[in-house]
Amino acid sequence: MDRHRHQPPHRRRGARSLGIAAVVAALALAGSLVALPAVAAPADSTPAPADGTTITTGDTPVASGDGWTVTAVAGGYVVTLTLDEPLPIRAAAPTLVVDGRDIGIASTSIDQRTLTVTTTDPSVASATSVVLGSTGGVQRPGGPSVSTQATPGAEPEETPAPLDADPAAAGPYSVVRADYDLGDQAETIRGFRGRKGEMRAAVWLPTNAPGKRPVAVFLHGRHEACVGGTPTAAGWPCGKNQTVIPSYLGYNAAAQALASNGVAVVSISADAINALDGTYADDGGATARGQLVLDHLALLQRADAGDEPRLSPALVGKLDLQHVGLMGHSRGGDGVVRAALLNAQRKQPFGITSVMPLAPTDFGRTTLPDVDTAVVLPYCDGDVSDLQGQHFFDDSRTAYGDDVLRSSVLVMGANHNFFNSVWTPATYPKASFDDWWDQQDPVCGAKAKGTTRLSSSAQYAVGTSLVSGYFRLTLGGEQQFLPYFDGSGRVPTALGTADVRVTASLPGSTRRDLALFTAADPAVTTRGAVRAVTCASTEGVAGTPALPACVTGATTAPDYVQAWLAPSVPATPALHVVPTGTASGGAVKVAVDPASGDLSSFSTLSVRLSPDDRATTAADVSLRVTDASGASATRRLSDVSRAGALLPGSRDVARKTLLQQAQVPLSAFTGIDLTNVRQVAVMVPKGRSGLLLSDLSALPAPSLGTPKVVDRPTVRVADRFVNEGNAKGTARVAVVLSRPAEQTATVAFDLDAWDGAVSSTVQDVVFRPGEVCHTVAVPVFGDRRASESRTTAYPLAVSTTQGGAVLGDGTGTLTLREDDGVSIGGTSVPSAPPVGRAGDACAEAQAGTGTVTANPTRPQRAHRVVFTSAGFRSGESVAVRIDGGAATRVVADATGTATLTVAKTTQSVGAHVVTARGSGSDRAARGSFTVRR
């Protein structure tokens, strides 16, 4: 397999080369990774040979410079950058930029000073420069919009009345603290190879409130864990004279407000995960954080029952764990979504019914059913600057046909950090900073004249208001705060001039969708000088997309930003409407079926829209409603909403393109029969720019719907190991449910490849009721040439689950074994162990642990024993280990049976464990034997 034939293309538009000081102010989010080279792997998943060893030539690096090296290894090339000081811990993921080209997300060492990427790209062998970069980032304007960056538009003529109720106001109950700290190594972190972390939390408890109280759990995001002093080699716990950063104490105002209004609040610490996830996690730490939330809830459950003496007795009988809400900031947002999914798989789940991801990451395009969700997006976020958390709203809103309220809350002028007082310089002195990097930027710079930026205290007040208001609504049942989150545009008077814009998807049981614009629909037609095309995603995705791109600039379009783990899965289909002339306007017409034409019981007509990313003017459209008699009434959206306005941008930072909601009261359409509507049209005036349309719906009186905990099957993608072969072939990859589907489920599969050895493969996988496994065919292009790589690994992902399944283990690897010989740096090295003849992918993925049989089962010491195990691939290498020791390899015979004969046992007298694992099938087997005297 000659990798030198294949030059991976440069797809990273938004990558930035950064010095370490600049990273402190500007490191941007991992989630908008546009593409990974074939084996550039996130976190600690750098591909390794099948036998778990690394083979190098021992030669000097093939390229090197100040603080960096490129070394030929079995997996291609390892590019290493050593920093003078530790890399700041942020939500952003670091990348390496070689000669101006981003080669992928880097793994970090425990001390945060060494970054590595393994790649098959041969161009790195002649590198002249390796520098630190970051994924995401704010895109500089380009193309025709450079000179037309927008300033905020005029306010609508009709604005909704503000809310008199203040969510952050103190309530009637007294509050007592019941904090707990079980130590820095009290919890085994899920997926971190046995590493342990803290179990520490601050607890606010309403003391004189009657009965058990609902519980809100706060999870902070990824920030420095330890500063100053002398770091430890292990990375956690903190070292001598180091300060542990108490990020979990950064939301105290919201916690106090909620507790005084009857909601118990538990804010948990995740410093150990922050310190270690760059080394151990393959999903940014989402699963580990989710499990941490559930482990705290289990601890609190014991405390409530009086069975946990390490916690305060004040908690006994006080916690209603069937009414739980979760708030997660930054990577904590990804974590609380994962917690809700993991919770539904428990035999006795907690009652998690509402979730608030605050400035979140969404690395894996995760959908969340049956849970009220409010995603908060700070417009001036300098860390998660692509606002990828919008995908939590977009991907889930129609995925399950469930009955919950979903909200997307855009906070103008807010950055990433200042929702947490410990991350804010004005309120905490260590490791705190303003994550927006250009203080003179006219839109987001804190020091610029006329800036939209909120002060740190004003932003903290907004965060306190949102968090307390949301959980007073969803957990406390205080309906006066529903207009804050239902898209009607009512913001508490207490926030003053703060600009908070909410888009909402109301519960599905009462909402009537007239046109989602997600696919071609004969009911949707055009008239006049406009062209309307269904689109999805951004430019530059892998493979051949089924739909044209909606936007060109991914990092400026939160609905379309590409996810780290699933970069090419189609995102947010919409209708792209472009004027075809300036002399006249046109219309997008939606025919309404007579059976759905009675809108008299609905309160508003709603549509999501945005100027497209090339627009120079607002999407100043109108809605026209026509009844069966032909009578019509028209309302201009800009009279009631800012949704069609251009969002602000500057010469240095492009404006964002974001689908926002406009709601028009149906009562405003006078003179027509609302019981017999036949058409709703979007009227596009002449001479306007292009726009995007989504979700035309008739909305009832808003509600929270009926959130609940539902156990759906989980989906995973299985690792697959195959020989490269010598011609075009197919590798089949298994996508597996945890149990047979009970209703139709759809899962997106994504393999992005850029070296020509396999074809990028992006497709939906559909499970019908009763089905449990499907395979995806991935084209493989083998050859008869040797290469420098024993194996080459390609990241796999499943995401955006819909219907009858939710995400389980969403990542895997397709590994090709070089079967034509391997030469590294001119030196021949052994090939990877044989992977055998590939069997049925579903059968291998679902095979349980096999049995290793010892004959005799009680051999005498220093005597012969034979170990056998069946079920492997014919011809695959099987590693056999006794008591976890060094592997002895045998090759499975034609029947798939592996046999190891030990002429003389060397183990001590007593019981021993023997294990076997196939290099191709990955089949595991286990047995035992007892050595006698």
N, C-alpha and C positions, 0 to 999 in steps of 0.2 A: 504494500500500500504506500504509494509515493506521495507523502504529504507536500512535497515541494511543488507539486503541480497546482496546489490549491491555495490561493491567497485570500484569506478571509476579508471581506469588504469592510470598509470603515463606515459603521452605521451610527456611531455615537455622535449625534449632533450637539448635545448639550454638555459634553465632558469638559471639565476645566482642569488645568494644571495649577496646583496650589502649593505654596509653601506652607509650613506647619503653622505659622502665625495666621495666615489667611484661612486655614482650615478652621481655626478656632471660631472665626466669625462667619465662615461661609460654607462649611461642609453641608452638602445637600443630599437629599434622600435617595436611598437605594432603590426604592420602588419603581423609579422611572427608567430603570435599565432598559435600553433599547434592544440589546442583543448580547449574548455571551458567545465568545469564540467556542469552538467545539468542545473544549474541555476546560474552559475557564469556569471554576466552580465557586459557588458562594460558600462563605464561612469555612468550615473545616473539611469540606468534601472534595478536596483535591484528589483526582483519580489515582489509584495505586494499582500495581500489578495484582493479578488474581490471587497470588499466594500471600499477599500482604507485605511483600518485601519491596525494597527500592534498589534498583541496580544502577550504578553509575560507573563511569570509566575511571574516576579518580583523577582525571585531567583537570587542568585549570579551566575556569569559565571560558565559554566561547566568546563572550563579550562582557565588558565591565566598565565601570566609571566610578565617580565619586559617590560611594554609598550604595552602589547597585551592582548586581551580577546577573548574567544569563548563563545557565548551566544546562547542558544536555542530559536528560534523564530518561528513564524508561517510558514515561508518559509524554514525551516531547521535549519541552523546555520549561525549566523553572526560572521565572523572573523574580528576583528578590530585591527589595528596597529596604535599607536600614535607615531609620530616622535618628536624628540627634536627640530627640526627646519623645516621650510617649505620645501616641496619636490621641487626640481628644476623643472621648466617648460620646457619640451623638446618635441620633436616629439615622443619620446618613451612613451609608456604607462606603468604605474607601475603594478606589480602583487604582490600577497602575496604568500610566500613560507612557507608551513607548514611541519615541520619535513622533509625538503629537497624536498618536492613535491610542484610544482607550482599549485595552485588551481584556478587561473584565474585572469583576469584584475580587478583591484580595482577601485571603485569610490573614488574620493577625495573630501574632505571638501573644503569649500570656502577658508579657510586659508592654505590649502595644507599640513596640519599636520596630518590629520586623514584619514586613508585608510580603506575601508571595502569591503568585498566580502561575498555574501550570497551563501551558497552551501548546497546541500542535502547530501554531503559526510559525513557519520557518524564518520569516523576516526578522523575528526578534534576535536571531543569531548574529545579525549584523547591526544591532542597536547601537545608537550613539547617545541616547538620552533615555532615562527612566525617571519619571517624577510621579508624585502623588496626585491623584485626581479624586473626583467624587462622582457618584451617579446623581441623577436628577439635576438640580440647579435651575437657575432662572435664565431663560433664553434671551439673548440680545435680539432686538428687532432685526428683521431681515426682509428682503423683498419689498413689495410696494408699500408696506405699512410703516416703513422706517420713519417717515416724516409725518405720520398721521396718528401718533399715539394720542390716546384719548384722555381728556379730563372728565371728571364726573359730570353727568348730564343733569338737566333740570329736574326738580322734584315733580312728581305727578300732580295734576290739579286736584285730584281727590285722594286723600291719604286717610288710612284708617285711624281711628282714635287710639291713643296709647292706652296701655294697661295701667290702671291706678294701683293695682296690687303690686307690692314689691317682694319678689321671691326671696331676697336676701334679708328681709326684715326678721328680727328676733320674734320667736313664737312664745307660747304660754308656758313652756315646760322648762324646768331647771335641767342643767346638763352637768354630768359628772364624767371624768375621764377614767377609763379602765384599760390603759395601755398594757401591752405585754411584750416581753422580749425573752425568747427561749434560746438565744445564743446565735452566733455567727454560722454554725455548722449543724443546725437542727433539722435540716430538710434536704433530702436527696433530690437534686434537680433533675427533672425528667429530660432524658436524652443527652445528658452532659457527662456520660461515662463514669458515673459514680461520684462526681463532685457534689459537694454539699454547700448549702446556702443558709441564710438566716430565716428565722420565723419571728418577725418583729412587726408590730402594728400599733398605731394610735387608734384609740376607740373613744367615741363620743356617745354617751348613753343618756337619753331623756329619762330622768329619775322618777318624775311624778306623773308620767303618762300611763294610762291604764293598759293592762294586758301586755301581750307580746307585741313588739314593735317591728315594722319592716326594716330591712337592713340594706344600706347602700355600701358597696365596697369600692374604694378608690385604688387604682394602680398607677403609679407614676411611670414615666417613660425612661428612655435610655440616656443616662447622664453620667458624669464622673461618679465613681463609687468611693474612691480613696484619693486624697490629695495631700501633698506635702510629705515630710518624713522620708522613710526608707521603704519602698515597695517590697513585697515578698515575691519570691520567684514563682509562687503558685498563683499569684494574682488576687486571691481572696483566701482568707480574711485580709483586711488591711494590715500593713506592716507597722513597724515601730514608729511611734510619733506621727502616724498618719491620721488625718481627720476623715471619719466616715461621713459622707455627705448625706444628710437626712432628707432626701427628696420626698419621702412619704409625708413629711410635715409641711409640704408646700400648698396644701389645699384647706388649711385650717378654717378659714372664714366660711367656706361652703359647708364644711362639716359642722361647725357650730350652728349655723343657720338651720341646717336640716335637723339636727338633734333637738334644737329648741322648738321645732315644729313637729316633733314626734317620730323622726326617722333615726334609727341607730346607724352610726357611720363607723366603718372600719377602714382605715387607710394603711395599706400594707407596704412593706419595704421589699424592693427587688434589686438591691445593690449587687448581690453575688451574680445574678444573671447578667446584669449590666457589665460586670467585670469580665465575664467569661464567654458571653455568647458569640463574640467575634472569632473564638477559637473552636467552640464545640457545637454550635447550632447550625443546621442547614436550612432553617426557615426564618432566620433573624431572631430566634428566641421566642416566637409566638406560642408554640406548644408548651415550652417550659413556663412561660408567664401564665398561660391559661391554667396549667396544672397547679401552679402556686396559688392562684385564686381559689381553686376548689379545695386545696389542702387547708387553707385558712378557714373556709366555710365548714369543713369537717371538724376542725379544731373548735370553732365556735359552737357547732352543734353539740359537741361533748360538754362544752362549758355551759350551754343553756340547760342541758340535762343534769348538771351538777356532777359530771363525771370527769372534769378536767381541773384538778387542784392547782395547776400552774397558772391558771387565769383567775381574774377577779371574781369573787362570789357575787358581785353586783350583777353579773351577766346571767345568773341562774334564773331561768323562767322568763327572760326578757326579750329573746330574739325570735322573730317570726321568719324562719328561713324558707318558708314557702312564698314569701314576698320579698324578692331580692332584686336589686338593680346594681349594675356595674358601670363605673366610669373608668376609662383608661386613656391616659395621655401619651401621645407619641407612639413608641412601640408598645406601650401599654394598651393602646387602642386595638392593635392587632391581637394583643393578649386577651382582652376581655371578650372579643368576638370568639376567639378560640375557646375560652372558658365556657361560654354559653353552649358551644357545640359539644365539647367534652362532657358537659353536665348532662346533656340529653341522653348520653350513652350510659350513665350510671344506673344501677339497679334501683336506687332510691334517689332520684335527682332532687336538687334544690329547686326552688321556684323562681328561677331567673327569668323575669318577664320584661325587663327593660335594660338597654345598654346605650351608653353614650361614649363613642370613640371621639376623643378630643385631639385635634391636630394629628390624626393617626397615620401610621403606615398601613399599607395593605399589600404585602409582598406577594400574596398568592391568589389574588382575585377570589376571596372567600365570600360565599353567600351565607346569610343567616336567616332562617325561617322562624316565624311564629313569635318573634320578640320585637316589641316596640324599640325603635332605634332612632337616635338623633346623632348625626355626624356633624362635628363642628370643624369648620375650615377657616383658619386665619389667613386673610388675603396677603399679608406681608410676612408669611412664614419663610424664614431664611434657612430652615433645616429640611422639613418636609415641604419644600417649596413648590413641588408640582401638585400639591393637594390631592394626592392619589387616594386618600380616604373617601373621596367622592364615589369611588367604585362600590363601597359598601352600600350606598344608596342606590346607585344605578343598577348594579347587578342583582340586587335582592328584590327590588320593588315589584316585579311581576314574575319572579322565578318560581314561586310556590303557590300562587293563588291563595295566600294566607290572609288573615284578617287582622292586620296590625297597622299602626301609624309609623311611617318612616319620614324623617325630616333631615334635610341638609341645611345647615346653618352657616352662612357666610358672614364672618365678622371682619368688616373693613378696618384696615389700619392696625390689625393685631399681628404680632409675631408669634414664633413658636414657644418661646421660653416663659414669657411673662404671665402665663396662666398659673405658674408655679412660683410661689414667693421665694423658694430656696434657689431657684435658677435666675433670680432677678437681683442685679447689683444693688439696687436701692434698699433691698430688704435682707440680703444675705451676702456676706463678703467673699466667700470662697467658691471658685469654679463657676461663677455666675457671669452672664454676659448677654448682650443683645445679639441674637443670632442673625439679624438683618445686617448685611456687611457694608452697605454704602449709606452712610448717615446723611449724605447730601442728595440722595435720590429724591426727586420732587414728589414722588408718590409715597414711598415707604421709609425714606430717611428720617430719622428722629430729629435731625437738626436742620432739615430743609424748610424753607419758607413755604407756607401753604400745604404742608404735608398732610396726608390722611392718617398718619400714625397716631395711635392712642398713646398716652403716657402709660408708664408701667402700672400706676395705681388705677387708672381708668380701665386698662385691660384686665387687671385682676378683678375689678368690680364686675366687668362683663362676665368673666369666667365664673365668678361666685354666683351671679344671677342666673346664668344658664344651668349650672349644675344643680343649684338648690331648687330652681323652678322646675326643672325636668323631673327630679325625683319626688318633689312635693306633689307633682301631677301624677306620675306613674305609680308611685308607691303609696303616697298619702291621699290620693284621690281628690286633690284640690283642683277642681275643674276650672277655676278662674285663671289658671295658667295655660289652659289648652290653646287659646289664641296666640300664645307666644311661639308655639311649635306646629301649628296647623296650616301655615302658609298664608294666613289672612293678613299678616304684616303688622300685627299689634305688638309693640315693644314696650316694656315697663317704663313709665315716666322717670323712675329713679335712675335710669341709665343716661339721662340727659341727651346729648347729641350723638351718642354712640350709634354707629350705622350697622344694624344687624338685619340680614336679609334671609328669609326662610323659604325654602321650597319643600313641599310636603306631598307625599303619596298617601292618600287616606285609605282606610281599611277596605280590602277588596270586596267584602260582602255587600257594601253599600255604594261603592264608587261605580260609575258606568263609563267605561272606556269607549270613546267613539272612534278613535284612531290612535294607536301607539306609534305609528310610522316606523316600525321596526322591520317591515318587509313589504314587498310590492303588494298592493291591495287594490282590486278593481273598484272599490268604493272611493278611492282617492284619485282624483283627476286634476288637471290644471286647465286654466283658461288664460288667454292673453299672453303677454311677453314675459313668461317665466318658464324655467325648466326645473323640474323637481326630480331628484334621484335619491333612492335609498342608499345610505352610506354607513360606514362603520370604521372605527379605529383611526389611526394616523398613517401617514406614509411610512414605508420602510419596514413593514412587518414581514416575517418569513413566509415563504411559499407563495402561492397565488391566491390572494384574498378573493372571496366570493363577491364582496362589495367594494366599491371605490372608497377611498379615504375621505373622512369628513373634514379633517384638518391636516395641515402640514407641520405644525409646530407642537410636538407632543408635550414638551415641558410647560407650555402655556395653556394647555387644555385639559383640565382635571378629569373630564368625562372620558378622555381618550388616552391618558398617559399609559405607557406600557409597564406592566408589572415586572418586578425582578424575576420571579419564578415562572411566570407565564407571559412572556413578552409579546407573543403574537396571537393570543386568543382574541377574537373579535370583541370590540368594546363599543357599547352604547349605540346601537343602530339608531339612526334618525333620518329625517328627510332634509336633504340639502336643497334649498331653493335658491336659484340664481336668476336674476333678471337677464333677459336676452336682448333687451334694448332699453333706451332711455326715454323714448317718445311716449310710451304708455306703460301702465302697470299690468298686473295680472292677479290671479287668485289660485290658491290650492283649495279645491272643493272636496268636502267629505260628505258623501251621501249617508243619511241616517235611515236604517231599516225601519219600516213602519212599526215593527214590534218593539223597537227601542226608542220611538220618537216621543213618548210622553215624558217630558222633562219637568213637569209642573211640580214634582215633589223634591226636586233638587234645588240647591241654593245658589251655586255658582257654576260658571263655565271656566275651565282651567286649561292652560296650555303651557308647556315649557318651550322656551326659545332662547336663541342667542344670535347676535351677529356672528358670521363665520370669521375665521382667523385672518382673512384678508380684507374684511370689511373696513370701510373708512367712514361709514355713517351708521346710525342706529337702525335696528330692525323695527322701524316705525309702522307696524302693521295694525290692521283692524280685524275684529271678528264680526262676521255677518251671519245671522241666524235667519233661516227661511222656513216657513211653515208649509203645510200641504196646499194652501190656497195660493201660494206664491208671494205672500206678504213677507217682508224682510225688515230687519233692524240691524244697525251696525254700531259697534262701539270701538273706539280707538284705544289700543292697549296702553299707550303712553299716558293716557289721561288717568289711569288707575294704577300703573305699575312701572317700575324701573327695569323690568326683566329684559326688555329689548335694547336697553342702552349699552353703549360700549363701556366696558369696565376700564378703570384708569390704568395707564401705562406711561412710560417715560422714554426718552431717547435711548437710555441704557438698559431698560428692563421692559420687555414687551408686555402688553396688557394680556390678561387671561381671557380665554374663551370658555364660558361656563353656561350650560343650560340652566336657566332660572325660570321660576313659575310666575305667571300672571294669572290672577283670578278676577273674573268679571261677574258681578251679581247678575243672575238671570233676570232679575226684576228690571235691570237696566235695558233689556231688549223689549221695548214697549211696542204695542200695536201688532203683535204676532200671537199665534195660538201655541203656547208652550206645551199643550197636550198633544200636539201633532206636528212636531218638528221633522223636516225632511232633509235639511242640509245645514251644515256649518262650514263656512268658508273663511280661510285666512286671506285677507285682502292685502296685496303687496303694492304699494304706490310706485309710480314711475321713478326711475333714476336712483333707486336705492341699491345698497350693496347686498351681497348674499347673506342668507341666514340659515339656521338649523332649527328644525321643528321636532317636538317630541310630545307624547302624552296629552292628546286632546281628550278631555274627560269632563263629564258632568259630575259635580261633587255634591254630596248630601251635607247635612249639618255634620260638622266634624266630631270625631270620637277617637278613643284609643283602640277601639276594636276589641278583640278577644285574644290577647296574648296567652300562650300556654307552652308547656314543655312537651314536645313530641319526639319520640324516638324513631328516627329514620335510619336506614342502613347507611353506613359510611363507605366512601369509595377511596381506593388507593391505586397507585400505579406500581407494578412490580418491576424490580430490576431484571435486566435480561443480559445474558452473556452469550455471544455467538462468535464463530470464526468469521474473519473478513471474507473469505472465499476468493475465487479467482475470476469472477464475472458478476454481472448484475444479478442481484438476488433480493430476497425479502427477509427482514427480521420481524418477527411477530412479538408485540409487546402486550402483556395482559393488563387489563383494567378490571379491577375486582371489587365487588360489593362485599360487605361484611356478612350479609345474609341475602337470600333471594329478594328481589324487588317486589314490593307490595303494590306499587303503582308505577307508571312510566317515569323514568328518571333520565335526565340528560346531563352529560358531563363533557367538558371541553378538554381535549388532549392536545398537548403542545410539545413538540421536539423542534428546537431551533438548531440548525447545523450550518456551518459556513466553510467547511473545508472540502466539500465535494465527495467525501467518502460515503455519506448518507444524505438523503434528501430531507429537508425540513418537512415536517408533517404536522399539520394542524387540522383537527376535525372534531366534530361532535361524536360522542359515543352514546347510544341510546339503549337503555335497558327496559325491556317490557316486563310486565308482572311475571314473576317466577324465575327470571334470569339472574345470574349471579356473576358471570364473567364474559367479557368480550375481548377480542384481540384487535390491535391496530397494526396494519401492515406498513412497515417502514422500508422504503427502497434502500438497498445497500449496493455500493459499487466496488466490488472486489477487483483485485489485479494479481499479477504474479511477481510483483516487485517487493524487495525488502524495504524496510523503513527504519527510522530511529525510535519508533515507539513499539513497545511490547504490546500495549493495549491503548485504545483510545476510547474515552468515555464521553457520552453525550447526555446532557441533562434532560430528564423527562418531567413533565408536570401534568397534573389534572387540576381543574379549577372550575369556577362558575357553575357549580352544581345547580340543577333545577329539578323540581318535581319531587320524586321519591327518594332522593339521596342527599347527603351532606358530605362535606370534605372530611376525609380521614388523613392518611399519610399521603400528601399531595405531590411528593417528589420522588424520583427514582433515577436510574441511570441505565442507558443502553451502552454496553461495553463491547467493542470489537477487538478480538485477539488477532494480532499480526501473525499470519501463518506462512509467510514467505521468508522468514529470517529477519534478525534484528541486528543492526550495527549502530553503535553510539560513538560518535567521535572517531570513526574509523576502526573501532574495536568491535568485533562480533561478541554478542552476549547471548545467553540462553533465551529462548522464547518463553513467553508466559506458559504456565502449565496448561495442558490440553483441556479444552472445554467440552469436548465430545460432540456427538450428533445432537443438535437441539431437538428437544421433545416438544410436545404440545404445550404452548405457553400457559394456557389456563390450568392445565393439570399440574405443571411445575409450580405455578404461583399459589395454588391452593393446597399443595401437598403439606401435610402436617409433619411433625418431627418423626423420623423413622427410628428404627431400633438397631443397635449394634449388638451382635451376639458373640459372646466369648465361648470358645470350646477348647478345653473344659471351662466351666464357669468358676471353678475353684482350682486353678492350676497351682502346682507346687512351685515354690520359689526356685528360680534358675532352671525352670523347665519350659517346655514349649506350650504356646497358646496361639490359637488362630481366631482372629476377629473377622466377622463378615457382616455386611450390611447391604441390603438390596434397595432398588428404587432410584438409582442414579442413572445418568445418561450413559449410553454405551460409549466407551472411549474417553470419558472425562477423568481428569485427575482428582483424586479424593484425598484430602488431608485428614489424617487420623492422629488424634492427640490423646495422650493418657494424662489425666489429672491436669489438663491445660498446658502441658509442656510443649516441647518442640514438635512440629508436624513431621510425620513420616508419610510420604506420598505413594499412593498406589493408583493404578489405572483400572477403572471399572470394566468388566468383561462385556461381551456382546449382550448379555441379559441385564446389564446395569448393576451387577453385583460387584462390590469392592471387597477384596480379601487381603488381609495383612497377616502374615505369619511371623511371629516373634519366636525365635529359636530358644532364647533363654530369658525369662522374665527377670527384670532388675528391680522391680518395685518392692517396697517393704511389705512385710506381712500385714494383711488387713484388706479393707475394701478400697476399690479404686473406680474411677469414672473414665470411660472411654467415649470420645466423640468423633464424629466424622462429618465433613462438609465438602460438597462437590464444588469444583471450580467453575463449572458451567451452569448446572441446574440450581446451584446455591442450596441444594437440599441438605438439611441438617439431620443427623441421627445421633442417638445417645444410648449408652448401655453401661453396664457395670460388671465387675468381676472381683473376686476375692482371692488374694494370694495367701496360700497356707504354707506352713513350714515344710 
